Amino acid sequence: MSLEGKIAIVTGASSGIGHSFSKKLIENGAKVYGLARNNKKLQAIHDDLGDSFIAVQMDVTRHSDIENWVKNEFNEDKTPHILINNAGLGLFGNVEDISLNDWHTMVNTNLNGVYYLTRQIVPLMKNYDGHTHIVNIASVAGLIGNPQISGYNATKFAVRGFSEALFKELRYDGIKVTCMYPGSIATSFFDNADGVDTHSNMMQPDDVADTLVHILKTPDNFLINEIMLRPLNPKNPDESV
Ligand SMILES: NC(=O)c1ccc[n+]([C@@H]2O[C@H](COP(=O)([O-])OP(=O)(O)OC[C@H]3O[C@@H](n4cnc5c(N)ncnc54)[C@H](OP(=O)(O)O)[C@@H]3O)[C@@H](O)[C@H]2O)c1
């Protein structure tokens, strides 16, 4: 799909890869509705990217807020062509130490948030006379389990299953569904990652965003339904000696 003049929704647009996705989509001619809770950060991104970035203060865990916003903003004559379900977070610890609150926050954000927005946008996309695209940002943690990240693993494995089912359910409606599994990216994601191994040679958000643009621009009858991205050397070679 050409991105020129297209309408995109990006959740988690206030930082990290959501910020980079918004920037690259706009550079390629799209208009982006950027959703996140921190309005100050969203406004700063609007100041940087201009009026093609529409800041929308939204908590993706609030279904009725999402439903009202979609009903007020979009209709049969104004359909989002692209939905990037990116908002998410990881709260880590041994299984007996993860608080109920942290577990529910991950499930509500990483899984329920994806479902809440998708279920509102799909009817609009089904009515659209052309191709549209949903991209769900899972993680390598949606494919591989590891100690201390069981809750995060559970939500991202779920995003994988949701995406696989949607891909098969929506393909005949001209709706592409892609699930992306990135490894470590240099964002604020790891700021609260006590006890989880991090390193200083992560992927860069803009490089991940270039891959997103490539996936979106593929020809209409060509779908990249799953893609895994990894840093080649997860440790700076200078540090490994
Ligand atoms: N960084 C990595 O290594 C990595 C690897 C694989 C996958 N991922 C995935 O990539 C996605 C983006 O993460 P990132 O690395 O860019 O981290 P980040 O810089 O911490 O960004 C996370 C974004 O999610 C938003 N968010 C969190 N809870 C939200 C909620 N309830 N409602 C709306 N927005 C919410 C945050 O905005 P507000 O705080 O303003 O709401 C922020 O914009 C996540 O799904 C993450 O699981 C990251």
The ligand as a MOL file (V3000), in Angstrom:
LIG
                    3D

  0  0  0     0  0            999 V3000
M  V30 BEGIN CTAB
M  V30 COUNTS 48 52 0 0 0
M  V30 BEGIN ATOM
M  V30 1 N 12.0160 -2.1400 23.7780 0
M  V30 2 C 12.0840 -3.4480 23.5220 0
M  V30 3 O 13.1480 -4.0690 23.6840 0
M  V30 4 C 10.8880 -4.1910 22.9990 0
M  V30 5 C 11.1060 -5.4530 22.4380 0
M  V30 6 C 10.0280 -6.1710 21.9280 0
M  V30 7 C 8.7560 -5.6230 21.9960 0
M  V30 8 N 8.5690 -4.3970 22.5380 0 CHG=1
M  V30 9 C 7.2090 -3.8720 22.5810 0
M  V30 10 O 7.1710 -2.6460 21.8740 0
M  V30 11 C 6.0780 -1.8610 22.3420 0
M  V30 12 C 6.5530 -0.4340 22.5800 0
M  V30 13 O 7.5270 -0.4250 23.6140 0
M  V30 14 P 8.8020 0.5360 23.6100 0
M  V30 15 O 9.9950 -0.3320 23.5970 0
M  V30 16 O 8.6730 1.6020 22.5820 0 CHG=-1
M  V30 17 O 8.6920 1.1090 25.1010 0
M  V30 18 P 8.3420 2.5660 25.6670 0
M  V30 19 O 9.2930 3.5600 25.1350 0
M  V30 20 O 8.2490 2.3660 27.1420 0
M  V30 21 O 6.8910 2.8760 25.0600 0
M  V30 22 C 5.7100 2.2760 25.5330 0
M  V30 23 C 4.5350 3.0860 25.0280 0
M  V30 24 O 3.3080 2.4460 25.4510 0
M  V30 25 C 2.4580 3.4530 25.9810 0
M  V30 26 N 1.5090 2.8890 26.9350 0
M  V30 27 C 1.7700 2.1250 28.0250 0
M  V30 28 N 0.6240 1.8360 28.6740 0
M  V30 29 C -0.3830 2.4530 27.9790 0
M  V30 30 C -1.7840 2.5340 28.1420 0
M  V30 31 N -2.4260 1.9440 29.1640 0
M  V30 32 N -2.5140 3.2390 27.2280 0
M  V30 33 C -1.8930 3.8530 26.1930 0
M  V30 34 N -0.5680 3.8030 25.9780 0
M  V30 35 C 0.1860 3.1120 26.8730 0
M  V30 36 C 3.3970 4.4730 26.6180 0
M  V30 37 O 2.7790 5.7550 26.6780 0
M  V30 38 P 2.1850 6.4680 27.9920 0
M  V30 39 O 3.0380 6.0790 29.1550 0
M  V30 40 O 2.2360 7.9270 27.6340 0
M  V30 41 O 0.7870 5.9630 28.0870 0
M  V30 42 C 4.5130 4.5040 25.5750 0
M  V30 43 O 4.1890 5.4110 24.5350 0
M  V30 44 C 5.5450 -2.5770 23.5940 0
M  V30 45 O 4.3790 -3.3080 23.2580 0
M  V30 46 C 6.6600 -3.5380 23.9570 0
M  V30 47 O 6.1760 -4.6820 24.6390 0
M  V30 48 C 9.6010 -3.6610 23.0420 0
M  V30 END ATOM
M  V30 BEGIN BOND
M  V30 1 1 1 2
M  V30 2 2 2 3
M  V30 3 1 2 4
M  V30 4 1 4 5
M  V30 5 2 4 48
M  V30 6 2 5 6
M  V30 7 1 6 7
M  V30 8 2 7 8
M  V30 9 1 8 9
M  V30 10 1 8 48
M  V30 11 1 9 10
M  V30 12 1 9 46
M  V30 13 1 10 11
M  V30 14 1 11 12
M  V30 15 1 11 44
M  V30 16 1 12 13
M  V30 17 1 13 14
M  V30 18 2 14 15
M  V30 19 1 14 16
M  V30 20 1 14 17
M  V30 21 1 17 18
M  V30 22 2 18 19
M  V30 23 1 18 20
M  V30 24 1 18 21
M  V30 25 1 21 22
M  V30 26 1 22 23
M  V30 27 1 23 24
M  V30 28 1 23 42
M  V30 29 1 24 25
M  V30 30 1 25 26
M  V30 31 1 25 36
M  V30 32 1 26 27
M  V30 33 1 26 35
M  V30 34 2 27 28
M  V30 35 1 28 29
M  V30 36 1 29 30
M  V30 37 2 29 35
M  V30 38 1 30 31
M  V30 39 2 30 32
M  V30 40 1 32 33
M  V30 41 2 33 34
M  V30 42 1 34 35
M  V30 43 1 36 37
M  V30 44 1 36 42
M  V30 45 1 37 38
M  V30 46 2 38 39
M  V30 47 1 38 40
M  V30 48 1 38 41
M  V30 49 1 42 43
M  V30 50 1 44 45
M  V30 51 1 44 46
M  V30 52 1 46 47
M  V30 END BOND
M  V30 END CTAB
M  END
